[in-house]
Amino acid sequence: MNKKRSALWKTSYILALIALPVILLLICLCIGRYFVSVPEVLECIAARFSDTDGINKMAYITVWNVRLPRLLLAFLVGAALSCAGLIFQSLFQNPLATPDTLGVAGGASFGAVLSILLGFTAIILQLVSFAFGCIAVSLTMLAARGKTRNMSTIVLSGIMMGSLFSALVSLVKFAADSEQQLPSITYWLMGSLQSATYKSIVIGMIPILISIVILFLLRWRLNLLLLSEEEAVSSGSNIRILRLAAILCATAATASSISMCGQVGWVGLIVPHMCRMALGNDHRYLLPASISLGGSFMIVVDTLARSMSASEIPISILTAIIGAPFFLFLMRKKGGWSL
């Protein structure tokens, strides 16, 4: 009976992970200032691969050119940030660790605002932002090198590097034109999916998908990140290589996400904790759950951002308004955090 229940639970778990983002995607394709019914959405999707004659052109353009790119990007960003947050929380054994722990957000933000200041195109901005995010983490790891290098040293180096790049962002804002460039920089830093295109998604999804696939294949070994140094070494695994792979994948996923839509907070902090409360600390289940729930959360947030008012609300504002009270609720319910 226990085996049957276990098999049923695993089947239900897998189906829920697959069904949740798909259902939310279908629902959110309908919602907006121009309402599209579910049958119309399905007709528009089918028409993409057949004949568009007789299809509502307005609904077709709304679904394929406006909403679908945003929702696909929202899922990618949510999945990447929640996955990265889970990895860093386990890696540093710190419940407050976020995807920006090693300074990647500061570096990526500096690359983006510098690109805006220099007038680069959106695609170049995305590539420069990603590059500076990776540079920031590389500098963090170099700064942490030494005889006393450990996880705490890396975290402190990441905090310092994040502060350095935040200062550089402020310097660029000070030098920017106050009428044209500064508003664009400020709006980008608050996060938005408004500029999502299929081309930018294809470029940005490559490092995200590669990182997630690698972490998914390593999910059996990621539980070793929660062990002490002695326990991890006695397991027979090369814990240093595992940690390095985890850091590289989480960094690439975070840098690519920020390069496409700006800074988005709270997703990488709250979603992994929600999954831990429901599933425990086994990364075989935690990682897929974080990917699915993080992507689903961002789909909902982006829909609210573009539908709640006449002008679009920056995503980071909504994630903070939703995330902070909910995080406090979870903390009080659990009675504190520990990994």
Secondary structure, DSSP 8 states (H G I E B T S, - for coil): -HHHHHHHHHHHHHHHHHHHHHHHHHHHTT-SSS---HHHHHHHHHHTTS--TTS-HHHHHIIIIIIHHHHHHHHHHHHHHHHHHHHHHHHTT-TT--TTTTSHHHHHHHHHHHHHHHT--HHHHHHHHHHHHHHHHHHHHHHT-STT--HHHHHHHHHHHHHHHHHHHHHHHHHS-TTTHHHHHHHHHT---TT--HHHHHHHHHHHHHHHHHHHHTTTTGGGGGS-HHHHHHTTS-HHHHHHHHHHHHHHHHHHHHHHH----SHHHHHHHHHHHHH-S-HHHHHHHHHHHHHHHHHHHHHHHHHSSSS---HHHHHHHHHHHHHHHHHHHHTS---
